[in-house]
Amino acid sequence: MNEDGTMARMPDLEKVAERFNLKLISIKDLIQYRLQKESLIDREIAVELPTDWGNFDLYAYTQRSNNAKHLALVKGTWEENEPVLVRVHSSCVTGDIFGSCRCDCGPQLHKAMEMIEQEGKGVIVYMNQEGRGIGLLNKLKAYKLQEQGLDTVEANVQLGFGVDERDYGVGAQILRDLGVTKMRLLSNNPRKRTGLIGYGLEIVEQLPIEIAPNEHNSRYLTTKRDKLGHEILKHS
């Protein structure tokens, strides 16, 4: 605590550490250390999965902290420290399953599967974090707000959430469990790159997945480009 009774923040703590010659770590540092040194996942089972986009092995994982289930779609094998095509894809029931035209999630997932099939090796980590981490029901509430005029970012904030609530630490642990240390990341999202770096993983290349917009997702994609920094195919 500060002398005035307020909570001491990092700048205050840095002064205290310097004054008394103390070592200082942040909560972020502690979380990162635990993710690197402790396993937060259990590999449950692996099965063969032939699909319209190629033949893969499907791995199921349980996240110990909340019992969430995550998946990894794996193709081929690779040498230690070999850069591997990787996509970390957040679940999207509306787009991935129902083919919603309000987002580009389903086309991105299938395009990544095609690219990995052509490469002959790679991984898609399918994270159970719907709606940029706010959950399916809240995503639908955000959809309703978008129908009333808000954009995708404004809708999440209106519901009391951050712009992006996703955490890629567990996805990083799944990649490490699968023997991936270097990746060629299939993503338009610069935050995803930042979220994966620092867990013992190296991104040697980021490859955008360009999906042509349609009349239903044009504003959504423009918002992701302008407010979230995504690399989005230019359109009129």
N, C-alpha and C positions, 0 to 999 in steps of 0.2 A: 504494500500500500504506500501511496505517497503521503507526505506529511499532512496534507490537507484532507486525507481520508479517501481520496479517489483511487481507482484501480491503477496500478503502475503498468504502463504499456512498454513495448520494446525499447523505445528511446530512453525511458526512465531506467529500465533495467540495465541497459548498456552502461549508463553512468554509474550505477551501483556496482556492477561487475568490475568496471575499471577502477573504481575507488578502493575496493577491497580485494582486488586481484582474484576475482572469481571466474570460473568457467561458466559460459552461458550457452544454452541451447533453446531453440524455440519449439513449440508444440509441433510445428510443421517438420522440424528436424527429427523429432522423436517419432512421429508417424512414419516418415520416410525410412528411418533406421529399422523400425519394426517390420515394415513391408519388405525390406531387403533381407532381414535376418530371420524373420519368423514367417511361417506359412499360415496364411489366412484361408486356404482353400483345401479341399479334399477332392482328389480325382475319384469319381464314382465308377464309371464304366465307359468303354469305347465300343462302338459298333460301326459296321460298314453302312454307308449311306449313298446309294446311287441316286442321282438327281438329273433333271433336265439339262443342267449346266455342267455335268461331269460326275465322276465317282470320287467320293471323299470318305474319310473316317470321321465320325462324330463322337466327340468326347464330352461327357457331362461332368460338371464340377459343382460342389456345394461350398458356398461362402460361410465360413464358420461363425462369423460375427452376427449374421442375421438369417441364416439358413436359405438365402437366395440361391437359385439355380442358374448357372451360366453354362454356355456351350462353346465348343471350339470345333470348327470345321477344318479338317487337316488334309492336305494333299501332299503325298510324296515324302521324301526324306532329304536331309541336308547335312553338310559337314559342320563341325564346330566353328563358330564365328563366321559362317557364310551368311551374307545378307539375304533375307527371305522376304518374299511378298507377304505383307500383313495388312489386314483391315480389322480395326476394332469397331464393331457395329453395335449401336444401341438398339435394343428391341423396339419395334414399331408394329404393333398389332394391326393398326389401320392400313399402313402402307405395305408391310411385308406379307401379310396374310390376305387382306381384303383388296389390295391393289389400289388404295386411295390415291387420287390424283392431287390431293392437297399438299403432298410432300414429295420428296425425291428419294425416300428411304429404300423402298422396294427395288427400284431400278438400280440404285447404287449397290445394294447387296448382290443382286444378280449379275451386274457388271463385274464386280469384284470376283465372284465365283467363276465367271468366264475367263477373266485375266489369269487367275490362279490355275485353272484347268489348262490354259494355253502354255503357261510357264512350266507346268508339270510338278510344281511344289508351292506350298504357301499355307497360310493360316488365316481363317476368319474367326475372331473371338466375338461371340454373340452375347453381349452383356444385357442382363436383366435390369435395365434402367430406362424405362419408357418415358417419352416426353421430355427429353433432356434431364431425366432424373426425378421428375415430379410424379410419376405414376400414371397409369392409364386413365383413371377417372378424372384426375386433375387435368390431364391433357385434353380430354373431351370438354371440360369446362373452359379451357383455354381456347379450344375451337369455337365454342359458343361466343366468347368475347371477341374473337376475330370476325365472326359473322356480324357482330355489332359495330365493327370498325377499327378495333385495335389490331396492331400487327403482332407477330408471334412473340417478340420480346416484351412488348407492353402487356400482353395478356398474362405471361408468366409473372411479371412484376405485380400486376393487379391482383393476382391470386396470393401474393405474399411470398413468392419464391424468388430466388436469384435468377439471373439471366440464363445460367447453365448450372444445374445442380449435380452434374455427373462427376464421378470419381473413377479414374482409370488405374488406380493402384492395384485392384484385384485383377483387372485385365492384364496388367504387366506381370503379375505373379503367374497367371495362366500361361503366358508366353514363355516365361522362364521355365515353367514345369515342362513345356513342350520342347525345350532345348533351343529356343530362339534367343539370341543375344544381340544380333544386328538385324535391322529390318529396312525394307523398302516400303514405306507406309503409304497405303492407298487411302487418301483422305483429302477433302477440301478444307478441313478445319484446322487452323493454326493452333487452337487451344488444345486439340487432341495431341499434337506433337509435343507441346509443352507439358501436358499431363503425363505423358509416357516417359519423357526424359527424366533421369534421376533415380530410376529403379533398376539400375544395372543394365539398361537397354540402350542401344545406340541406333539412332535413325540416320542411315547413310543417304537416304533419298526420300523425298515426299512426292508421290504421284497423284495428281488430282483425278477424280472420276467425274468426267463431264457428262451431265445428263441434260438433254434439251428440255426447257421449261414448257409448260402447257398453260392454258387459260386459268386453271384453278390454282396453280402454285407459283405463278409469276411474281406476285407480291411477296410471298413467303421467301422465295429464293433471293429476291432483291434485298429483303430485310437481313437475311443471313449474310449476304455480301457486305452491305453497308454498315450494319451494326455489330456483326460478329466476325467480320474479316474473312469469311469463307471465299475460296476461289470458285466462282460460279461462272458458267458459260454465259457470255454476253448475249443479250437479246434485246429486241426493241420493245 
